[in-house]
Amino acid sequence: MLKTLGILIGGVFVGAVGAEVVRKKCPDALDKLCARTREIGSEVKEAFKNGYKKANQPRPATI
């Protein structure tokens, strides 16, 4: 378990360093990526809300 925790912490550290390197080399690309990710997240949230409302509507009784 300690080995797995070490690998996890190392991976997070390497990912953070990699993100900073990319941010320094091309900041516009990372900003565009973040904006697009936020936009997709908002669309997914809205689609979920609409689907949830649709699923919870009472159905008419059929005889």
C-alpha positions in Angstrom: 0.0 0.0 0.0 2.9 2.4 0.8 4.3 1.7 -2.7 1.0 2.5 -4.3 0.7 5.7 -2.4 4.2 6.7 -3.4 3.4 6.0 -7.1 0.2 8.1 -6.8 2.0 11.0 -5.2 4.8 10.8 -7.7 2.3 10.8 -10.6 0.5 13.8 -9.2 3.9 15.6 -8.9 5.0 14.7 -12.4 1.6 15.8 -13.8 1.8 19.2 -12.0 5.3 19.8 -13.3 4.2 18.8 -16.8 1.2 21.2 -16.7 3.5 24.0 -15.6 5.9 23.3 -18.4 3.1 23.4 -20.9 1.7 26.5 -19.4 5.1 28.3 -19.7 5.6 27.2 -23.4 2.1 27.9 -24.8 -0.2 29.6 -22.3 -2.9 30.3 -24.9 -3.4 26.6 -25.7 -3.9 25.7 -22.0 -6.3 28.6 -21.5 -8.4 27.5 -24.5 -8.4 23.9 -23.2 -9.6 25.1 -19.8 -12.3 27.2 -21.4 -13.5 24.4 -23.6 -13.5 22.0 -20.6 -15.7 24.4 -18.6 -18.0 24.8 -21.6 -18.4 21.0 -22.0 -19.0 20.6 -18.3 -21.8 23.2 -18.4 -23.4 21.5 -21.3 -23.2 18.1 -19.6 -24.7 19.6 -16.4 -27.6 21.2 -18.4 -28.3 17.9 -20.3 -28.4 16.0 -17.0 -30.8 18.4 -15.5 -33.1 18.3 -18.6 -33.0 14.4 -18.6 -33.7 14.3 -14.9 -36.7 16.6 -15.2 -38.0 14.5 -18.1 -37.5 11.2 -16.2 -39.4 12.5 -13.1 -42.4 13.8 -14.9 -45.6 11.8 -14.1 -46.7 9.6 -16.9 -50.4 9.5 -17.9 -52.3 6.5 -16.9 -53.1 4.1 -19.7 -56.1 1.9 -19.5 
